[in-house]
């Protein structure tokens, strides 16, 4: 799996952070359910198709691979 395209803002803050975490991946639905629990607020994690990642919208490069 390619985890390169995780919104960099996902890692700003912790605990009571209410920011939505956008993850662009090719994970299966079952793997998405598992992966979102790596974050403090799993209910804020939203998955999007990997192909929708557009780093130009954030003016930031994609993060290096986490795995």
C-alpha positions as CSV (number, residue, x, y, z in Angstrom):
1,X,0.0,0.0,0.0
2,X,1.1,3.5,-0.6
3,X,0.6,5.8,2.4
4,X,2.5,8.7,0.9
5,X,-0.4,11.0,0.5
6,X,-1.6,11.8,4.0
7,X,-2.7,15.4,4.6
8,X,0.3,16.9,6.5
9,X,-2.2,18.8,8.7
10,X,-3.2,15.4,10.1
11,X,-0.2,15.5,12.4
12,X,-0.6,19.0,13.8
13,X,-1.8,18.8,17.4
14,X,-3.1,15.8,19.4
15,X,-5.7,14.9,21.9
16,X,-8.6,17.3,21.6
17,X,-7.7,18.1,18.0
18,X,-10.9,18.3,16.0
19,X,-9.4,18.7,12.6
20,X,-10.5,16.3,9.9
21,X,-7.7,14.0,8.8
22,X,-7.8,13.4,5.1
23,X,-6.0,10.3,3.8
24,X,-5.6,9.6,0.1
25,X,-4.9,5.9,-0.3
26,X,-5.8,2.7,-2.1
27,X,-6.6,1.0,1.1
28,X,-9.5,-1.5,1.2
29,X,-12.5,-0.6,3.4
30,X,-11.4,-3.1,6.0
31,X,-7.9,-1.7,6.1
32,X,-9.3,1.8,6.4
33,X,-11.2,0.8,9.5
34,X,-8.0,-0.5,11.0
35,X,-5.7,2.3,9.9
36,X,-7.9,5.1,11.2
37,X,-7.4,3.9,14.8
38,X,-3.8,5.0,14.6
39,X,-5.1,8.5,15.1
40,X,-6.4,10.1,18.3
41,X,-9.8,10.9,16.8
42,X,-10.7,8.0,14.4
43,X,-14.1,9.5,13.8
44,X,-12.4,12.5,12.2
45,X,-10.4,10.4,9.6
46,X,-11.8,10.6,6.1
47,X,-10.5,8.4,3.2
48,X,-10.3,9.5,-0.4
49,X,-9.2,7.7,-3.6
50,X,-5.5,7.9,-4.0
51,X,-5.9,9.4,-7.4
52,X,-7.7,12.5,-6.0
53,X,-4.5,13.7,-4.2
54,X,-3.6,17.1,-5.5
55,X,-0.6,18.6,-3.6
56,X,-0.9,21.8,-5.5
57,X,-4.0,22.7,-3.6
58,X,-2.0,22.7,-0.4
59,X,1.1,24.1,-2.0
60,X,2.9,21.3,-0.2
61,X,4.7,18.2,-1.5
62,X,3.4,14.7,-0.6
63,X,4.9,13.3,2.5
64,X,7.5,10.6,2.2
65,X,6.3,7.1,2.6
66,X,5.5,6.2,6.2
67,X,6.2,2.5,5.6
